[in-house]
Amino acid sequence: MITVDIPVAKPYDVVIGNGVLAQLGKMISQLQPKAKKIAIITDDNVKALYLDRVKEYIAEVGLEVVDYSIIPGEDSKNSDNYIKLQSWLAENDMTATDVIIALGGGVVGDLAGFVASTYLRGIPYVQVPSTLLAMVDSSVGGKTAIDLPAGKNLVGTFYQPCIVLCDIDLLDTLTVDVLHDGYSEVIKYGMIDNPELLTSLAEDEVNINEIVATCVRMKRDIVLVDEFDKGLRKLLNFGHTIGHGIEQISGYQISHGKAVAIGIAMDTRAAVEVGACDEACLAMLLDLLKKYELPSATTYGTEEIYEAATRDKKREGDRMTNVVPCGLGKCQLESISMEELYEWIGKGTEQCHQ
């Protein structure tokens, strides 16, 4: 078991290992000794695989359990489900000392976290990510959100879970496609500040436990400096401005992982075009994306990607912070105008369409 201590907002742990899910009930009772009831929020896919087991682990420590399942997919991260969940918590008499568990991938984690952050002005919650993408990124750092028709993650809070429990064994039930989605975020971490991680990803065999731990440590170090996304933490948005736009244009038929993969590839192509990055960096990135069966191009045009990007939550007036790759394991932040963003996206899409 690898335990990473992350004293952000208030002390909490990210526990990473095989079989650690069995300790969930004990951990909650230790961290939240006044809790009487646990509300599990999950989706229908994860429910079929793990809900009964999780309920058993909680029952072992004498806590009452209620559960709520949503339809899998980004479309469920909406205001209707948010209100339904708030009402459901009230109907089940959840109190300020009780605990919510987010059991699932990024959609469940974002939605359940936002619900927890606002129900009774905030009650404790636990992240139990079931996908690689959620383990290495969305479950850690305290970002919660729901989507609006205008764009992704436009309504949300910063709210830290009392613990994040990453049981690597849960990855065994993922399809190869969903598992590889998570590698887009892992590659992102390597590109922004860890060339050694990129090298390890290129090897024939990878140590998934160490990969998860490495990404969590990187996010910890960044969030400790900039919890509320005002500076350094914006590096973690590499590929996401274009990626979120592609997700939205596709009606979320293109997954977050694949959209981010396209985004980091397009950003790197644009960086090569302006002379900020060399061809060798781009070549290695494209090789890694190919290895993990992730896309690196899109048929969408500059206009439609830009239109979606203008509604991105990261926009500040007529400017936005752009993450520019400068080499393997090196990115920098640049404030650009919306006109410059249009040109940047154009340079990326031109290369896709050649």
HELIX and SHEET records of a PDB file:
HELIX    1   1 VAL A   20  GLN A   23  5                                   4    
HELIX    2   2 LEU A   24  LEU A   31  1                                   8    
HELIX    3   3 ASP A   44  VAL A   46  1                                   3    
HELIX    4   4 LYS A   47  LEU A   51  3                                   5    
HELIX    5   5 ASP A   52  ALA A   59  1                                   8    
HELIX    6   6 GLU A   74  SER A   76  5                                   3    
HELIX    7   7 SER A   79  GLU A   91  1                                  13    
HELIX    8   8 GLY A  106  THR A  118  1                                  13    
HELIX    9   9 TYR A  119  ARG A  121  5                                   3    
HELIX   10  10 LEU A  132  LEU A  133  1                                   2    
HELIX   11  11 ALA A  134  SER A  138  3                                   5    
HELIX   12  12 ILE A  168  THR A  173  5                                   6    
HELIX   13  13 VAL A  176  ASP A  193  1                                  18    
HELIX   14  14 PRO A  195  ALA A  202  1                                   8    
HELIX   15  15 ILE A  208  VAL A  225  1                                  18    
HELIX   16  16 LEU A  232  ASN A  237  5                                   6    
HELIX   17  17 HIS A  240  ILE A  249  1                                  10    
HELIX   18  18 HIS A  256  GLU A  273  1                                  18    
HELIX   19  19 GLU A  279  LYS A  291  1                                  13    
HELIX   20  20 THR A  302  ALA A  309  1                                   8    
HELIX   21  21 MET A  338  CYS A  352  1                                  15    
SHEET    1   A 7 ILE A   2  PRO A   7  0                                        
SHEET    2   A 7 PRO A  11  GLY A  17 -1                                        
SHEET    3   A 7 ILE A 163  ASP A 167  1                                        
SHEET    4   A 7 TYR A 125  PRO A 129  1                                        
SHEET    5   A 7 VAL A  99  GLY A 104  1                                        
SHEET    6   A 7 LYS A  37  ASP A  43  1                                        
SHEET    7   A 7 GLU A  64  ILE A  70  1                                        
SHEET    1   B 2 LYS A 143  LEU A 148  0                                        
SHEET    2   B 2 GLY A 151  PHE A 158 -1                                        
SHEET    1   C 2 ARG A 319  GLY A 327  0                                        
SHEET    2   C 2 LYS A 330  SER A 337 -1                                        
END                                                                             
